[in-house]
Protein backbone atom coordinates (compact mmCIF):
# COMPACT_ATOMS: atom_id res chain seq x y z
CA UNK A 1 0.00 0.00 0.00
CA UNK A 2 1.31 3.45 -0.90
CA UNK A 3 1.30 6.35 1.55
CA UNK A 4 2.20 9.97 0.91
CA UNK A 5 4.99 11.60 2.87
CA UNK A 6 2.32 13.78 4.52
CA UNK A 7 0.42 10.63 5.61
CA UNK A 8 3.58 9.24 7.19
CA UNK A 9 4.44 12.50 8.95
CA UNK A 10 0.92 12.72 10.39
CA UNK A 11 1.01 9.08 11.48
CA UNK A 12 4.34 9.71 13.24
CA UNK A 13 2.91 12.80 14.93
CA UNK A 14 -0.05 10.80 16.21
CA UNK A 15 2.17 7.97 17.43
CA UNK A 16 4.47 10.43 19.20
CA UNK A 17 1.44 11.92 20.97
CA UNK A 18 0.18 8.49 22.02
CA UNK A 19 3.67 7.49 23.21
CA UNK A 20 3.84 10.59 25.39
CA UNK A 21 0.46 9.78 26.96
CA UNK A 22 1.38 6.13 27.52
CA UNK A 23 4.66 7.05 29.18
CA UNK A 24 2.83 9.47 31.48
CA UNK A 25 0.32 6.72 32.29
CA UNK A 26 3.15 4.35 33.24
CA UNK A 27 4.68 6.99 35.52
CA UNK A 28 1.30 7.61 37.14
CA UNK A 29 0.59 3.93 37.77
CA UNK A 30 4.12 3.23 39.04
CA UNK A 31 3.96 6.15 41.47
CA UNK A 32 0.70 5.04 43.06
CA UNK A 33 0.87 3.87 46.64
CA UNK A 34 -0.17 0.31 45.77
CA UNK A 35 1.46 0.09 42.33
CA UNK A 36 1.49 -3.73 42.41
CA UNK A 37 -2.29 -3.52 42.02
CA UNK A 38 -1.76 -1.94 38.59
CA UNK A 39 0.84 -4.43 37.37
CA UNK A 40 -1.23 -5.67 34.41
CA UNK A 41 -2.02 -2.11 33.25
CA UNK A 42 1.66 -1.15 33.56
CA UNK A 43 2.74 -4.22 31.59
CA UNK A 44 0.17 -3.52 28.87
CA UNK A 45 1.21 0.12 28.61
CA UNK A 46 4.91 -0.84 28.37
CA UNK A 47 4.14 -3.36 25.61
CA UNK A 48 2.19 -0.72 23.72
CA UNK A 49 5.05 1.73 24.07
CA UNK A 50 7.42 -0.83 22.57
CA UNK A 51 5.02 -1.56 19.70
CA UNK A 52 4.62 2.14 18.92
CA UNK A 53 8.39 2.65 19.09
CA UNK A 54 8.82 -0.10 16.49
CA UNK A 55 6.12 1.41 14.28
CA UNK A 56 7.76 4.82 14.62
CA UNK A 57 11.10 3.37 13.56
CA UNK A 58 9.61 1.98 10.35
CA UNK A 59 7.72 5.18 9.64
CA UNK A 60 10.91 7.23 10.11
CA UNK A 61 12.76 4.94 7.69
CA UNK A 62 9.96 5.27 5.14
CA UNK A 63 9.97 9.07 5.46
CA UNK A 64 13.73 9.17 4.92
CA UNK A 65 13.44 6.98 1.83
CA UNK A 66 10.57 8.87 0.22
C-alpha positions as CSV (number, residue, x, y, z in Angstrom):
1,X,0.0,0.0,0.0
2,X,1.3,3.4,-0.9
3,X,1.3,6.4,1.5
4,X,2.2,10.0,0.9
5,X,5.0,11.6,2.9
6,X,2.3,13.8,4.5
7,X,0.4,10.6,5.6
8,X,3.6,9.2,7.2
9,X,4.4,12.5,8.9
10,X,0.9,12.7,10.4
11,X,1.0,9.1,11.5
12,X,4.3,9.7,13.2
13,X,2.9,12.8,14.9
14,X,-0.1,10.8,16.2
15,X,2.2,8.0,17.4
16,X,4.5,10.4,19.2
17,X,1.4,11.9,21.0
18,X,0.2,8.5,22.0
19,X,3.7,7.5,23.2
20,X,3.8,10.6,25.4
21,X,0.5,9.8,27.0
22,X,1.4,6.1,27.5
23,X,4.7,7.1,29.2
24,X,2.8,9.5,31.5
25,X,0.3,6.7,32.3
26,X,3.1,4.4,33.2
27,X,4.7,7.0,35.5
28,X,1.3,7.6,37.1
29,X,0.6,3.9,37.8
30,X,4.1,3.2,39.0
31,X,4.0,6.1,41.5
32,X,0.7,5.0,43.1
33,X,0.9,3.9,46.6
34,X,-0.2,0.3,45.8
35,X,1.5,0.1,42.3
36,X,1.5,-3.7,42.4
37,X,-2.3,-3.5,42.0
38,X,-1.8,-1.9,38.6
39,X,0.8,-4.4,37.4
40,X,-1.2,-5.7,34.4
41,X,-2.0,-2.1,33.2
42,X,1.7,-1.1,33.6
43,X,2.7,-4.2,31.6
44,X,0.2,-3.5,28.9
45,X,1.2,0.1,28.6
46,X,4.9,-0.8,28.4
47,X,4.1,-3.4,25.6
48,X,2.2,-0.7,23.7
49,X,5.1,1.7,24.1
50,X,7.4,-0.8,22.6
51,X,5.0,-1.6,19.7
52,X,4.6,2.1,18.9
53,X,8.4,2.7,19.1
54,X,8.8,-0.1,16.5
55,X,6.1,1.4,14.3
56,X,7.8,4.8,14.6
57,X,11.1,3.4,13.6
58,X,9.6,2.0,10.4
59,X,7.7,5.2,9.6
60,X,10.9,7.2,10.1
61,X,12.8,4.9,7.7
62,X,10.0,5.3,5.1
63,X,10.0,9.1,5.5
64,X,13.7,9.2,4.9
65,X,13.4,7.0,1.8
66,X,10.6,8.9,0.2
